[in-house]
Amino acid sequence: MRFPPIFVRVLAAALLALPASCTPPREAVDTVVIWHQKTGAERAIFEQVIREYNLLHPEESVVALYREGEELRNSFIIAAVAGQGPDLVFGPADNVGLFAETRVIRPWDEVVGKAFLERFSGDGIVSWKGKPWLVADQIGNQLMLVYDRQAVKSPPHTLAELVETGRTLTLREGDAVTRHALAWNSSDPFFFIPFLTGFGGWIMDDDGNPTLDTPEMRAALRFVVDMGGKHGITAGYADNDEADLEFKRGRAAMTINGPWSWAEYGVPARRMLALLPLNSATGLRCRPLLAAKGYCLSINTPPEKFDIVRRVLEHLTGEEVQQTMASLLFTTPTLKSVVDSAAASGNPVLRLALQQATLSVPTPVTPKLRYIWDGMRAPYRSVMTGEISPDEGARLMQREVEKRVAEGMP
């Protein structure tokens, strides 16, 4: 496969800096190395599951190493091209197209049988160009409104209610705000997507071409800017750590976040979930992205390790693990048997999470999604920090993404 020149230059430089110790020797056929991006309560469960596997199989070893999302994707491609890296990489479905196109992963039907794959729901196996590349242990990533039970008696059902309720929930002492109505990660376009869909916009057409310079994009950007400026219900620009801390400390009555955070927020005892609001001006609900998250197999994993890889994969995606994650993390399971039991459960939080999942947009698998995220990020942040207007931000996002698509930038 021919890579764009700019990718080759970046790759060459990165390979020179790649540590030789990034993975155990390939001859260690009894060891499976996993790179993952699980955090918080999900990471604690994951590490316990791995400890259990290692106890059950003392002659084998599973080693799990954490990598932040962007770092994981880029480092894995670089390492895999160099013949290094982990055996398994855990992440969201939108990595699949890029990994498959750069030929750094192996399709699962070369390693596991048809009967194994058929145990999963349709969303639990992520395919690209007719091949299964990712086996998911969850369907998740859907953002939801999370509110403090003591501060919020009834969560807002519409964006208009969010603003009106927010004015009441925002508390001041003199000129200082002691509690904002909403803290959210306004630095990341991923968290902006529900507002965009609520105004009828989307990021790409059916061919993967960017659709960012639109009236819907400009209206959505104006709304989120006005939440912090005109209405004063948010603190304005904040990254995920800042918004998370504000909510946990009680300095925000509500937040917007995904399944990875809910257990740490004390859901449902102290805090509770609600569906993202409806935009009554358009009649459209704010719909977040939904993604399968699971395991891809490195192209460098040799055939003599396939037996242990199959055992590890079956353990990590098994019924007991998925049931635990559904009950504690409120993720949507992928095994058909667990999906049926989760849907029939009386857990109100899980039912809400499943309902939000049905009111979400599946994450596109196309590699062009990376160009869109990367091209959106800087102009979007400039809008949120007040450096440029929403109109200018929409134009710059479109221009930057078109440039990246044309040049094939990584």
Phi, psi and omega in degrees: 000135178271128178266150174302147183306319182295326178292321179297319180295315180296318181296316181298316180296319182292324181295325179295331182266359185286125180290140181293341184268020186287349179204152176296162179303145182297338181286353177281075187287352179262009182237132175245122179258132180238131167258135185217169178233027179286138180229169172059222183297326179295320179295321179297317178296315181301313181294325176293320178298320179292319177300319179296319178298314182296328176289322180286336182231073185297340179276355181239170180211130173249126180244123181248129181236131181277139171223133175297154191311302181296318180297318181300309183298310183292317181294325180294315179299314181298313182294318183294320177299329180274005181079016182241199177092184185280174173275319179238145175231127182258131178185186183282165185296334184290352172284339192299310183301316180294315179297317182292318181293327178271002174058044179253358176232161182249138178294143187290337181289354173274352187236319181247156183279168180299322182298323178295313182294327183288349177287345185263154174293168181301326180279348185279345175242118183262121182249157177214121182055044172082004181240141178276118186250339184224132174252117188267145171260358182194153166249119185200216183076351183292125177286148175220161172282130178242131184229151178281121183300326182286328183272325187245115180278323179219117183294150181293139180264339180230165177295325177297319177293325178301317180290312183294313177297323181299324179296325178285322183285336179284122184250143181228149169236101188067233179270353184267136175271121179266339176206126172271156177291322187220132168242128180211159183283084182278003180270347188243123179304333178303320181282346178276338186308316180302324178291321179298313180292328177296334177263008175088012181262169175206167189268342183205160174269187184295340180264005179085008178280141184294141176232066189253330180268077185227160175302325181294318177297314182297320179295319180294318178297318179298321181297312183290327175294318181293333178301322180272325184268287184298316185265335176066028182266349175236167180277004184087218186294130177206144174270182186295317181297319180294314180295319180298316181293319179300318181290316181297327181276359180081013178269008172214138182278334182219158172215172174237119182201173187254182186303332181296343186253341194295319180297319180292337178281352181082029175283131005257005188295305182261326182233162185218158179268154172216154176296147175297147190294166172266143173267102184294339179290330180249344186078011183251142176276146174290114186248120178278173173283147177235135183218139166290144177232130184187206194250132170249152183255127180297143176296339183274350179292119186285155181304329181292350177260359186297324181299312180291325177298318178298317180295317180296315180299317180297323179291314185290335180250014185288171184300315183297317180295314183292324177295319178297315180295320180294320184282328183260327183252348178065031174278156177275121181290167181243338174288133184304320182295324181280326177302315181297317181289326179292318180294330182271356184288159178266016182284110184295328180291315179297321179296320176297318180297319178295323179294317177296326178298322178287341180256038182234170180251123178301137180291126178299145181268344184305140177299339180296342179300326179296320177298321182292311179302312185292324179285331179287325198304306185294311178298321179299315180295325178294325175295314185291334177269359177083010181286326178225165181278162175303321179298315179293322178299317179297317180296316182292321178300312180299314182296317182293319180292317178301321178297316181294318179298316181296323183269350182065038182289144180284000000 
